[in-house]
Amino acid sequence: MKKVTAALLGVAAGAVAWALRDLPVALGGSPRGERVRRSPQFRDGRFRNAAPTRTLPPGGARDMARELLFGGQRRHPVGPVPLVPAVPAGTADGLHITWYGHASTLIEIDGARILLDPVWSERCSPSRAVGPKRLHPVPHALSEVGPVDAVVISHDHYDHLDLPTVRELTRAGDAVFVVPLGIGAHLRRWRVPEERIVELDWDESHEVAGIRLVASPAQHFSGRGLRRDTTLWASWAIVGPRHRVYYSGDTGYFDGYRKVGAEYGPFDASLIQIGAYGPDWPDIHMTPEEGVAAHRDVRGGLLIPVHWATFNLAFHDWAEPVDRVWREAKAWEIPLAVPRPGERIDVADPPAVDGWWQALA
């Protein structure tokens, strides 16, 4: 009994030590500076969307609690999600896209390699013990991804900006981190070298390896702790000499997509958020049908849905987002690819949609 008690006390002490040492670091830094204050998106002490938005309408917390307890959705796959193992890195010429799950994606475009919102941790949380846990393993080790020219972040939520992954990318390579305004404060606290941090406001751009990375508008919010909206959020236009890709980040549907398409499109492919929607946050996450509408607005070519399958962040069925986007894409005769996690897609010759996820629903 004494040994069990001692072991439990040791575990508790370790947890307390971790919370005191590592949790504040995971929360990130405090953005400040003239560039933040001068941003047209920054008003009255925080960043704001172009139009008023609601992240939780009146009664939303009550409705969410009811869904959690009595909703009855099948929010987990019923079996192992099929993963595609890593293959030896080939040429980055042309346009190839590898989706690792959720929003983490590698874009190989016109000779450059761009990594989007990489999250390799077991949980998207400041804690290693609690928080949304993976529904499938990471299909490739981070070392198998290979060298990248840039790491692009859409916003600072834990399912898009992950401290352990940032630390490993900082240690193992020399990629520049291209991020929306304010997120540099997190990276600096995590000891990313200053020369590897590029912060952009909407419609600003930075060139890496011949690719122009444009921070374009999105409709969302930010925050890693109690303070909200101290950093900016963005979608991204990734513009090469021959190919173009659009990444929506997390966003509600809004009228800014047509402007993005007119200024930076048409796009050979678009990576569109389709999951983690709900009636209690209608303005900051798109439904699958709205995702298809956004793809059409930006003048996308091949539609690749992201932000589903990996973390349980909403109250819909696990497979509902991709079923709905498949149906909507067919109604509009839009080319669609639904890769398995780890699968490398040639945008010029994408695989047919085979409904692989339906056996797990």
Phi, psi and omega in degrees: 000318180298322179294319179297315179298317179297320179296317179297319178296323178296318178297315180297317180296320178297320180295319179295317180298319178297316182298319182288326185270311192262328184299314178300326179293318180298330179295335177095192183261180179252109182295142176200171176123163185295322181298319178297312184294330182277349184297135175299340180275352185256116181218137177054041171088004178203161175284148183223155174285165180295327178238153178302137181227157177244130174264339175203097182297166178306134182084357184296318180298320178295316180296321179295318179297321178296317179295320180299319185273325190232005186295322177076011180288154174268090191268004179229148173294148184274355178208181180296133175288129181292131180246147177255120183293162180293146174243157179306136183301128177258195179292144177269006178295156183078213181218111178233143183229128177243120179261124183264355185119149184054241180253354185290120188213141173255128176248119174257109192224117173051043177091354179250159180233118185241126181254125183257133170039057185286125176229108181253001180286163179288331179231148171263088191193157172286351183250144174275355185250331182228161181114166183305126184256152181302142173266352173208153178294162170296128185291331180229141170298152181300328178294335180281345178295325180089176182294143178234154180274329181209147170249120184251130182244137180272323178191178193260013175294155190294336178276005178230335180230110191240120184304307182300323179292317178299317180299318181292319178296325177293318182289319192269347184213192180231023181298145173277143176262116181252117194221159173292161182309136176096330183291339175304330179297321176296313183296321179296320178295332179269011173068033167285130182301142183304322182290351179255012181244125175235119179252134184231144168271170177303138179071009167267158184219163177216139182259132178225124176052039178081006181248131177267122179257113185250122173282112182250163186296154172215172181233095186208213176201178183215171176141138178244359179212216182286331180279135184247147167063032174272350174236156183273159174242159184202156159262176186221132169258122183250106195245112176257177179293336181236337185228159180219141178228141174247135175237123187284338193061198174270133187192151165275169177281132180208174189279003180282346183296322181297322178295319177299315179297321180290324185273326189236349180269187357287160183251141176292328180209153173229138174257111191240130175294124180235350186248173179067039175260167177183160181293344183266000170218064189288341188263351190237356171222136180278148165284166177303320180294321176293326176299319176295320177297319177296319177301318179292320182297319182278000181064054179279155176265268177279129178264124176239110182285139177228179178069045174208168168084334194254317180236141181270099188239004182209184189251014175272166175301152183304315185266357184302316183302315185283329173299316182290321180290326177297315180296317182290321178297320178295322180297328180261004181055047180262130176299134185226140170232134177237084184288153166287152178304128181095353184278131180268121184257130169272111186298331179286341182214067186286153177289153176292148176287125185243004178067034185302331185283342188292331177292344182258001187268000000 
